[in-house]
């Protein structure tokens, strides 16, 4: 009987242990030294003690929660600032990775950990997703959509991430730039945290990105993992499909990624209205009536990688990528109805193909006393084949005007970068140097018959100091860049200075205010400097300008954030001043036969100003099960050219939700059409909406999604020319195939092997500018 009782007790204890929730991690100071014998306490959300432990000599800790749920994890040690992390929806083993405690008297630059599981810093937010968020997510895109980070717009159907204002977002995995295929292949359950750099510093001063997303994930020590994923429409030609395979053994990881994206639409058309007022008093009005034409492209990306990592010591990474793009259907056709003339048709046919192989080498080394060094070299070849053909006719057998040219382009580039950083107890100093040299040869044949040889070189150096004085967090940076161009017998050289300042101050435990200033010089692009004239149609031409000068953008941002339990709010305001920006001029010129043409040319204007305010709100109605978010704001624009002034005000807003029940997940989003003005041009962006339902069973997920639901007109986008005494032009493009587009989603993964900390690759510098004028 006694033996039976003991056996029952052991069985009961094993069941309790099986259902306990394990939390583990490693604790270090700001110089990456392990903190031994620190206190680690697990509490309920109302701060009641649950269990506790201390870190070992290596700084490692592990403890068990008695049951699934949400907890507070408190980390403390004498002489260091106590930190508290909220663990939402703890269900099973959770490894928090490496956590840092800062000295109590001079904390590095952290403020506090909010109830949403987010650490606020002067340049970023560090987000710890809950167990349920990680478990329910299908990819890196899906996880980011569930987190609903402020000022970000995530499209999980088309695998796109950008800021609400349409700015570019750089995506990284373990600090190395990640491709679309790599983000799709990312396993959310291996994500330790996400670093949302919403205030990029001097390091990103020459990139033009408005935000950076960095997924910190674990890598497997051994075994094989892979999968296939797809989102394909059965109502039209639309698809994004991925396949990936990784093999790990010891310190090495081998990987292969393949991505294909295709579009094949039948019902794409453009409509508009043109008014041309010529110097001789003639006014021509054109109604451009739509004619449906096909639109299609196919994009392939193939990646092969090798990574050698000794955690906390060094990383060596090799990545070969080949991107292929083929678009033989970029046509545009319209019926032109003009008073006093017979109805005419114009047809524009474009073909665009390119192939871009690249080789990326990276090495980083952790040095003694909080030092780190990293270097990166990337070689890229871009081969471009572009064709443009414009015809205007009354009947198919009678061509009134014809203009065509073809471009055969080659661009060779080599980019190198080195970064050094040093961490002290109260601050971090980093410095970097980035160089780029390239050669471009574009051969234009047809009505534009010319061969251009262009050499381009640039050098960018920066230094940045980040730390804290009392409660004030600061980030000070400065960069200097030199860019040089040469084309045939012409050469250009620009030297620019890029200072930046960011200050952040905690107002209370749940709120803070942040101010940032930056000066960002902009230099003309290769295509803007190119001395090529292109005829768009019988009345309009476009040309480059070799006399363009660089210009400066002065940007000020003020942000106030508040993060109580299960709710967050962020109010932001910004003002930017562009000094002598590159704008389009619109002027009539005489052709060889004495008739007039409208010329669109780049020139340095007087100024451009933007100002705006936006409020972001997020509410976890049922934590880890139902979350809604929304934003709304207003933007003001004013441009002053050499002989004109334009002004415009636009409202913006959007809503999104994410919910799950057992193995089902539902997400949806919608936004107003973004609008902006720059020079003569008002841009009407995409009015977006989607809904997606998925079901997950073990390693297999299936579902359905609808793009632009209840929108039979489909995708629309347009532009208008304003403020010109010679031209008033409005144009809208429609893709009816996108309306109510139903897609089928699938995702299957397999894996075997153990996990370990991944090595960080802190840069990636592939060239993407072909220099071709289109």
C-alpha positions, 0 to 999 in steps of 0.5 A: 500500500505504501509503495502504491501511495509513493507511486501515486505521489510521484505520478502526481508530481510529474503531471504538475511538472509537465504542466508548469510553464518554464521561463529562462534567460541570461542576465548581463550588464551594459558591457555584456558581462554576466551578472551572477546571483541576481534576483529573479522573481515571478509575480502575478499581474497585481505584483503578488509573489509566485516564485523566485530564483537567482542567476548562476555564475554565467548569468543564466536563470530558469524558473517555473510558473504554476500554470498558464497565464500572464505574469510579471518578471522582476530582475534586480541586483545591488547597484543596478536598476530593477527591471520588470517585464510583463509576460503575456499569455505564458503557456509553455517554455519561454526563453527571453534570450539575453537581458541587460540591467543598467547601473542604477545611478546612470542607466544606459538609455532605457525607461521602463517596461510597459504592460504591453511587454515593450521596453522603450528606448530613445531610438527604438521600442523592444517588443516581447511578443506573448506566447500566444502571439508567437504560437498563432502567427504564421510568418514574420509578416503575420506576427508583425501584423498582430503586434500592431506597432504604431506608425506601421502598416503591415500587409500580410497578404502581399507581404509588404511593410511600410510606414503609414505615410508610405515611407520605406522600412528596412527589415532585419533578422538578427541585425542583418538585412532580410529579404522578403523570402527570409521574413516569410520563412521566419518561424515566429516561435523562434522569435525572442523579441522584435526591435522596432527602431522608429527613430533611426540614428546616424548609422542609417543617415544615408539610407533614407529609411524611416524605420527599421524592424529587427527580429531577434531569433534563435538558431538551431544547433543541429537538424534540418528545417524547411517549409513551403508557403503560398498565397494565391488567388483563384479569381485572377492571376495573383500569387506570392509563393515561398520555399525554404530549407535550412540545415544546421550542424555545430557552428554552421548553418546552410540555407536555401530560399526561393520566392516567386511573385506573379501578377497577371491581370486582364482588366487594367485601365487608365483614364484621365483628363488633360488641358494644355494652354500653349503660348500662342493662345491655343488650348487643347482639352483631351478626355482620355477614355479607358481601354482595358489592357493586360498587366503582368509580371513575374519576379524570382528570387533565389538565395543560398547562404552559409553562416558560421557562428560562435555565440558571443564571439564571432559571426561569418556569413556568405549570401549569394542572391539572384533576382530576376524580373520579367514584365512583358505586359505594362501596357496603357491604352486610351481613346483620346477625345479632343474637340476639333479632331477625330477621335484617336487612340494611343497605345503605350507598350513597355517591357522591363526585364532585369537580372541582379546577382550579388555576393554578400560577405560579412564578418563581426567580432566581439572584442574585450571591454564591450567592444565590437567590430563588423565589416561587410562587402557586397558586389552586385551586377544589374543587367537591364533590358527596357523597351518603350513604344508609343503609338497614336492612331485613328485606325490600326492601319494609320499611325499618326505618331510613333516614338520608341526606344530601347535601353540595354543597361549594365551596372557593376558596383562594390559596396564596403562598410565597417562599424566599430562600437564601444559600450561603457556603463553610462553610454555607447559610442559607435562609428562607421565608414561606408564606401561605394563605387560603381560603373554604369553603361546604358545604351539607348537605341531608337528615337533616343540614340545615345550611349551613356557611361557613368561612374559613381562613388560615395563615402559616408562616415558617421559617429554616434553617442547614446546614453543617459544623463539622470532621467534624460536619454539622449542620442547625438550623431553626425555624418559626413558624405561625399558623392561623385558622379561622372558622365562622359565629359561631365563630372559632379562632386557633392559633400554633405553634413548630416547631424542628428539629435534625439532626446527622450524623457519619462513623464511617469511610469507609463508615459514619455516624451521624445524630440528628434531633429535631423538634417538629411542632405539629398543628392540628385539621382543618376537618372535625374543627372542623365542628359537624355530627352524622352518623348512621352507622346506627341505633345509631352517630353521629359529631360534630365538636368546636369546642373542640379544641386543637392538639397537639405531636409530639416526634420523635427519630430515630437512624440508623446506616448502613454502605455497603461495596462492593455492600452496604448496611445501615441501622439506625434507631430512633425515639421520638415523644411526642404531647402532648394528641393529638386522639383519638376518644372513644366514649360512649353518649348518649340519643336523643329517644325515650330509647333509647341511641346510641353517639357517636364524637367528637373530643377532646384526649386525654392522650398517645400514644407510638410507638417502633420499630426497623428494619433495612434491607439491600440486596445487589447480588449481580450489580451492575446485574443482580441486586439483593435487599433486605429490611427487618424491624422492630418498632413499639410504640404506647401511647395515653392518652385521657381515661378509657382506655389502649391499647397494641399491638406490631406486627412489620413486614417485606418483601422485594424483588428486581430483575433483568435479562438483556439486554432482559428485566427481572424485579421482585418484592416482598412485605411483611407487613401493616402494623399500627398503633394510635392511640387506640381504633383498630388499623389493619390495612393492606395485605398486599402482593405483586407480580411483573412481567416486561417486555421492552424493544426500542428505544422500545417496552416490553411486559410482564405483571404479577401483583398479589397472586399466589397470593392468591385472597382478593385485597386485604384491610384492616381495623380494630378498636376496642379499650379501650372499655367500650361498643364492641368492633368488628372490620371487614375489607374484601375485594376478591377481584378483586385476587387473582391479578390479571394486568395487561398493560403497554405503554410507547411513547416517541418523541423528537427534539432535543438535551438541556440542563440543566432549570430548577428550580422549587423549590415547588408548593402546590396545595390538596387539603382540601375541608373536607367531612365524610364 
